[in-house]
Amino acid sequence: MNKAIVLILTISILALVNWIVSLFFAASFIDTSIPFALVAIAVLYIFTSKDNTVSRHMDMQIQGQTGIRMAASKRVGGQSLFFIGAVIYFVITLVATFVMYREYFIS
């Protein structure tokens, strides 16, 4: 139940921020949704993946400064619910864009 709430909340927040961005750029919501979703996926992957890219970068910086190698941690598979929510949001916006511009794609 908590996972579903987190996914719905993530998708809702992404839609709200996408709407604000579309107002800021004076563009259609549907036109900004796919680029926004791709940026959200990239940002959330970097900062919320369980095999965190940012922490590995910090480990390398520490090793470079001190010469002490950090113990290698076992790679953990899987993604966070926020990242999965962003991917679901991307799929929803992709389908909505196709439905909205179906005459352009089909003819």
C-alpha positions as CSV (number, residue, x, y, z in Angstrom):
1,M,0.0,0.0,0.0
2,N,2.8,2.4,0.9
3,K,4.6,1.7,-2.4
4,A,1.4,2.6,-4.4
5,I,1.1,5.8,-2.5
6,V,4.7,6.7,-3.2
7,L,4.3,6.0,-6.9
8,I,1.1,8.0,-7.2
9,L,2.7,10.9,-5.2
10,T,5.8,10.8,-7.4
11,I,3.8,10.9,-10.6
12,S,1.6,13.7,-9.2
13,I,4.5,15.8,-8.2
14,L,6.2,15.3,-11.6
15,A,3.0,16.3,-13.3
16,L,2.7,19.4,-11.1
17,V,6.3,20.5,-11.7
18,N,5.9,19.8,-15.5
19,W,2.8,22.0,-15.5
20,I,4.7,24.8,-13.8
21,V,7.6,24.4,-16.3
22,S,5.2,24.6,-19.2
23,L,3.7,27.8,-17.8
24,F,7.2,29.3,-17.4
25,F,8.1,28.5,-21.0
26,A,4.6,29.4,-22.3
27,A,4.4,26.0,-24.0
28,S,1.8,23.3,-24.0
29,F,1.9,20.8,-21.1
30,I,2.0,17.9,-23.5
31,D,4.8,19.4,-25.6
32,T,7.1,19.7,-22.5
33,S,6.1,16.5,-20.9
34,I,8.4,14.1,-22.7
35,P,11.6,16.2,-22.3
36,F,10.7,16.9,-18.7
37,A,10.1,13.2,-18.0
38,L,13.5,12.3,-19.6
39,V,15.3,14.9,-17.4
40,A,13.5,13.6,-14.4
41,I,14.5,10.0,-15.1
42,A,18.1,11.1,-15.5
43,V,18.2,13.1,-12.3
44,L,16.4,10.5,-10.2
45,Y,18.6,7.8,-11.5
46,I,21.8,9.7,-10.5
47,F,20.6,10.6,-7.0
48,T,18.3,7.7,-6.0
49,S,19.8,4.5,-7.5
50,K,20.8,1.9,-5.0
51,D,24.2,1.7,-6.7
52,N,24.6,5.4,-6.2
53,T,26.8,7.1,-8.7
54,V,27.3,10.1,-6.4
55,S,28.6,8.0,-3.5
56,R,31.0,6.1,-5.8
57,H,32.3,9.4,-7.0
58,M,32.9,10.5,-3.4
59,D,34.7,7.2,-2.7
60,M,37.0,7.9,-5.6
61,Q,37.7,11.5,-4.4
62,I,38.6,10.2,-1.0
63,Q,40.9,7.6,-2.4
64,G,42.5,10.2,-4.6
65,Q,43.1,12.6,-1.7
66,T,44.2,10.2,1.0
67,G,45.5,7.2,-1.0
68,I,43.3,4.9,1.1
69,R,41.1,2.7,-0.9
70,M,37.6,2.3,0.4
71,A,36.3,-1.3,0.8
72,A,34.4,-2.2,-2.3
73,S,30.7,-2.6,-1.5
74,K,28.7,-5.2,-3.1
75,R,26.6,-3.9,-6.0
76,V,23.0,-3.8,-5.1
77,G,20.4,-4.3,-7.8
78,G,17.1,-2.6,-8.1
79,Q,15.9,1.0,-8.3
80,S,14.1,3.3,-6.0
81,L,10.3,3.9,-6.2
82,F,10.9,7.5,-7.2
83,F,12.8,6.3,-10.3
84,I,10.2,3.8,-11.1
85,G,7.5,6.5,-10.8
86,A,9.5,8.7,-13.2
87,V,9.6,5.9,-15.7
88,I,5.9,5.3,-15.3
89,Y,5.3,9.1,-15.8
90,F,7.4,8.9,-19.0
91,V,5.3,6.1,-20.4
92,I,2.1,7.9,-19.5
93,T,3.3,11.1,-21.2
94,L,4.5,9.1,-24.2
95,V,1.1,7.5,-24.7
96,A,-0.7,10.8,-24.1
97,T,1.5,12.5,-26.7
98,F,0.8,9.8,-29.2
99,V,-3.0,10.0,-28.5
100,M,-2.9,13.8,-28.7
101,Y,-1.0,13.9,-32.0
102,R,-2.3,10.6,-33.5
103,E,-3.3,12.3,-36.8
104,Y,0.2,13.5,-37.2
105,F,1.7,10.1,-36.6
106,I,-0.8,8.1,-38.6
107,S,-1.3,10.2,-41.7
